[in-house]
Amino acid sequence: MDAKVTLSPEERQRIAVRSRVGLLNIYLWQVAVSIAVSALFLLLSGASAAISALVGAGCYLAPNALFVGRLVLGSFKSEGSGPGIFLIGNFLKLLAAVGLLWFLAESYGDQLHWVAVLVGLIAALKGYWVGLLFTGGRLGKKL
């Protein structure tokens, strides 16, 4: 079972494009669900709760944007990004998200609606589930 798989340049290009589209689609679904949750808080609890939900979502979306950007840029290289880059990047992304939440609590803790912050954060974390639901599980598989 040590057979080596060899891909043609066209196959590599097709896989790279598909991975870029998939990464960006997942990120855009996370942003869209976060905005929808914030709009729901705006309707139900007012502007302060809506901003709190957006800020909570932003604590994950901002580091995730950098992570997705790094993975997309890595997909332009012929060898792509290795699993080490993915694992280290994911760790740094989560560390940055925790750091942003900590900063938020220290700096603005008494001014925020914490339920909205946490719901916004969860919406950003799990927004791709909504994308999978609306695309029938084919998120990024259209190419």
HUWOJO-V900413 format. One line per field, one symbol per residue. psi: psi as a letter, one per 20 degrees, with the letter a starting at -180 (. if undefined). burial: 1 if it has 24 or more other ideal C-beta (glycine too) atoms within 12 Angstrom, else 0. A space follows every 10 residues. Layout:
# HUWOJO-V900413
psi = ???
burial = ???
This chain:
# HUWOJO-V900413
psi = kkppppqrhg gggggggghg ggghggghhg gghggggghg hghhirhghg hgghgghhhh hghhgggggg hghhiiqhia prhggggggg ghghgggggg ggggghhjhi iqohghghgg ghgghjhhgg ghghjkjkoj ki.
burial = 0000000000 0000010011 1111111111 1011111100 1000000011 1111111111 1111101101 1101100000 1000000010 0010011001 1001000000 0110011111 1011101101 1000000011 000
